């Protein structure tokens, strides 16, 4: 561990807290130099306009680059999914193919909630607060969005009710989905203390990690894996960060680890 963990935190929380310690290196990390937020930055309207136009040029460059990266993402080759995953959901047992629900594209968020945790990861909960708003619109672009976790369904539904979320959330407890998409450590990985995550093998941080996977279903019903992202690749899902990036202090995360300030929304 990179720093001491309070003894009063139960085992499930220690795993999540340790994960967040690691993520300060490779996940949602943007620190702000607060020394830049001071009265000496006050200038005339004309000087401000010059600086703003310079920034606008950079913003446009970033927009074009993001469009290019998105094009390359769409151009990725696909892998046919041969495994018949069966999930436990609010409507009973459903296969991965069933989850498309009439659309040809499926986004699955891998939420960190393992059996016996009692409540979901704080960071995943922070992301999940953004899901329902987007989910009003995604089906109108041929996209279905669901969330999966390895916890049994009753534990998932209890936490979902507490948080007041509407999105569809299924249990992958009875299949290898989490292991195959590298968001849950296998028994072998636990024994070795190393896990394949974010496309590399590194020290084991915890039994559960966050991620997102995308699938496509063709007219014949075949399912293909088209994309997965992990760690800071999930940053794009956090609308609150996009708001914070607009203000003078930015994300203001000069903490022991960047997301230390985050709470489940019923705990602020």
Buried (B, 14 or more C-beta within 10 A) or exposed (E): EEEEBEEEEEEBBBBBBBBBBBBBEBBBBBEBEEEEEEEEEEEEEEEEEEEEEEEEEEEEEEEEEEEEEEEEEEEEEBEEBEEEBBBBBEEEEBBBBBBBEEBEBBBBBBBBBBEEBEBBBBBBBBBBBBBEEBBEEBEEEEBBBBBBBBBBBEBBBEBBEEBEBEBBBBBBBBBEBBBBBBBBBBEEBEEEEBBEBBEEEEEBBBBBBBBBBBBBBEEEEEBBBBBBBBBBBBBEBBEEBEEBEEEEEBBBBEEEBBBBEBEBEEEE
